[in-house]
C-alpha cells in the first residue's frame, strides 16, 4: 500500500490553512487543498501494515489503504470509486469528522498518522472537478414509499441508500431548508453551505424528495405519517441541550449554543439580520463546554468581533500525551487545540459554575470554583471542589455548550408506541428497528449525541434493515465494509 518505505521518507504534513488574521475576518472555509505532489506523498505514507487498524477506527469501514494506494499511483478515479463504495458523503467527513481512523492508524503509535481525513476531501473534490460525481437514479422502482424524519447526517445517509435501492423516499425537515445540523449547526468556516447544496441537488436529481418546514409530530402526526408510508426512519438528532441549573440562569445574556450557532448561520446565508441578543461584537464572552460545539462558538464569537472570549471546561486539562491506561489504538484522551482555539481566546479547565450575577436583569458576572477529580478505591471518579479556589469572570454573553441529552421525542411514544431508553433516546434493536412495526431509527436520536461518521454509518445500516423489511430479502446496498458496483 502506498510506498513501502514512504512512512519513513515523508513526514505527516497537514493541509495548509489561511492565515488566522485573515480567516477571522470572514465566514469562508480556511483549510486549503494539498498540492498534487504533496497529496501523493501523504497517500504514499500509508504503510503496508498487514492489519489496517484504521478500519477499526472508521465506523463506515472505508477502504483506507486502497484509496491511499490509488492516490499514490495517480489513479484518482479509482480512489473515488473505492471511497464512494462505503461513504455517501466524503465531502462532509473530509471536513467535519474528528478522524477516529487516524487515531487507530498504526503510525499514530508515534503520533504521526496518515492524513486520512484530508485525503478523503482531496479525493471527492477532485471527483467533483473532473465530473465523476453525477446523479445516478435507480434503474427501477420498487413502488415502496419510505418517510425519513430529519435531514441531518443520519437522515441523508438513510435517504440516499433507500433511494438507491429503488424505494420512493421523502425526507421531512422542520427547518426551512434541508441539511439539519449540517446547515444550521456547523459554521460556514468549517462547511460552506454551497458544498451541502451541491450534494442535495444531486440527491434530488436521483429522486429523493425533500419537504421542508414540516414539523412531524405536530402536522402531520407520527401516526398519520406511518399510515401514509410503508416504513418510517426517525433521524431527528439529539438536540435537547443540557441545561445550566444555577441561580441567575434566567438573566438576559445567557444563550444556548445551538441558538447562537443557528442564528449566525442564518445571518451568513442572508436569511436573518443580526440579533443583539446573539451578537458577540464588543462583548466579554464566556463559553461553557470544551467540545466541538464550544469550539464552533469560539470561532463564531471571534468572527463577530468579541472583546474577549474564554472557553471553560468542567474537567481538568487532559495530558499532553497518552496515559498508560489509554494505549493505542484506543481514542487518545489528550490535550487538543482546535482550529478555532488556534485563532484566539483563552481556555480554562476544571471549573464548576456556582452562580450567575446580574444587574437590571442583565448578566454581568459568573462565579465558579475549581474542581479536582478524586478516585477512591472501588468507586467511580468524582469531582471535588477545591476550598478557597473561587473565581469570578466578568461576562456579557454566556454561551451554554455543555452537550446534548437526547432527542425531542414529543408525542412519538404516545402516537406510535415507540419505547424510549432510560436516557430518553429511541430504543432500537440490532437492526435499528424500534418497538413499532415498520418504524426504524438512526443516528443521534437512538445513539445519543455522537460523531458525524457514526450518524452516516447508522443511516446506511438502518437503510439496509428497512430494505430487508420491505423486500424480505437482502438487496445490494453497500454498507459497512461492503461495496456494490456503481455501474
C-alpha positions, 0 to 999 in steps of 0.5 A: 500500500502506498510506498513501502518505505514512504512512512519513513521518507515523508513526514505527516504534513497537514493541509495548509490553512489561511492565515488566522488574521485573515480567516477571522475576518470572514465566514469562508472555509480556511483549510486549503487543498494539498498540492498534487505532489504533496497529496501523493506523498501523504497517500504514499505514507500509508504503510503496508501494515498487514492489519489496517487498524484504521478500519477499526477506527472508521465506523463506515469501514472505508477502504483506507489503504486502497484509496491511499494506494490509488492516490499514490499511483495517480489513479484518482478515479479509482480512489473515488470509486473505492471511497464512494463504495462505503461513504455517501458523503466524503465531502462532509467527513473530509471536513467535519469528522474528528478522524477516529481512523487516524487515531487507530492508524498504526503510525499514530503509535508515534503520533504521526498518522496518515492524513486520512481525513484530508485525503478523503476531501482531496479525493471527492473534490477532485471527483467533483472537478473532473465530473465523476460525481453525477446523479445516478437514479435507480434503474427501477422502482420498487413502488415502496414509499419510505418517510425519513424524519430529519435531514441531518447526517443520519437522515441523508445517509438513510435517504440516499441508500433507500433511494438507491435501492429503488424505494420512493423516499421523502425526507421531512425537515422542520427547518426551512431548508434541508441539511439539519445540523449540517446547515444550521449547526456547523459554521460556514468556516468549517462547511460552506453551505454551497458544498451541502447544496451541491450534494442535495441537488444531486440527491434530488436529481436521483429522486429523493424528495425533500419537504421542508418546514414540516414539523412531524409530530405536530402536522402531520402526526407520527401516526398519520405519517406511518399510515401514509408510508410503508416504513418510517426512519426517525433521524431527528438528532439529539438536540435537547441541550443540557441545561445550566441549573444555577441561580441567575440562569434566567438573566438576559445574556445567557444563550444556548449554543445551538441558538447562537450557532443557528442564528449566525448561520442564518445571518451568513446565508442572508436569511436573518439580520443580526440579533443583539441578543446573539451578537458577540461584537464588543462583548466579554464572552464566556463559553461553557463546554470544551467540545466541538460545539464550544469550539464552533462558538469560539470561532463564531464569537471571534468572527463577530468581533468579541472583546474577549472570549474564554472557553471553560471546561468542567474537567481538568486539562487532559495530558499532553500525551497518552496515559498508560491506561489509554494505549493505542489504538484506543481514542487518545484522551489528550490535550487538543487545540482546535482550529478555532482555539488556534485563532484566539481566546483563552481556555480554562479547565476544571471549573464548576459554575456556582452562580450567575450575577446580574444587574437590571436583569442583565448578566454581568458576572459568573462565579465558579470554583475549581474542581479536582477529580478524586478516585477512591478505591472501588468507586467511580471518579468524582469531582471535588471542589477545591476550598478557597479556589473561587473565581469570578469572570466578568461576562456579557454573553454566556454561551451554554455548550455543555452537550446534548441529552437526547432527542425531542421525542414529543408525542412519538411514544404516545402516537406510535408506541415507540419505547424510549431508553432510560436516557430518553433516546429511541430504543432500537434493536440490532437492526435499528428497528424500534418497538413499532412495526415498520418504524426504524431509527438512526443516528443521534436520536437512538445513539445519543449525541455522537460523531458525524461518521457514526450518524452516516454509518447508522443511516446506511445500516438502518437503510439496509434493515428497512430494505430487508423489511420491505423486500424480505430479502437482502438487496445490494446496498453497500454498507459497512465494509461492503461495496456494490458496483456503481455501474 
